[in-house]
Amino acid sequence: NPKTDTLISGKKALHLNQYPLPSVVAAIGLKVFGGTLEFWGRFQAILFNLLTMALLVFIVRKLFSDSIAWIALAVYALSPYTLIYGQAFMSESIAIFFLFLCFHLLLPTSNHKLSQWRLIISALMFSITITGRVHFFIFYPLCLLLIFFSSVEKKVFWAVTFTLVALLLPILWYGYTYFASMRVDNVHTNIFLQL
């Protein structure tokens, strides 16, 4: 929780949230526009939730039809997930948005060719996703499946490239939080305290 002040070793503690992205977006909004952290935390969740809905319609239209896209949107918009987490200062909305963006980039375009740049940007979007919600790594096999069913040449090379780019941000973030929490007494993070 970014609002909590904790004293560790007699000093105000720096809590490194294991889900950094919504906190960064909220902090930027607070710094640039003022207001409260709670407002910007909820604002980012609502914004990314709405962007996810738009992306969902776009993806389902591409794969199926307009009517199925609107049905998918209605189911998503009225799901308990969306109603609860879609406006809460948590990381689900932003992670789902980047996950959908990853899938959108991996899907074939009108010329049915997956470009190398789309593949790399998609891997970066997946990297952002699993940095925010590490358990979303469960969707990694689906990404590989989309690569292997694409028209890109050297599929194994691009699957390995996708994997390396996707692991880049989580390794940097979790490596940083691990070493920061080990070296400084008043810096901690939930994920390594839970271990």
Summary of the structure (lengths in Angstrom):
residues: 195
radius of gyration: 18.8
end to end distance: 18.3
largest distance: 61.7
contacts: 590
relative contact order: 0.14
helix: 72%
strand: 4%
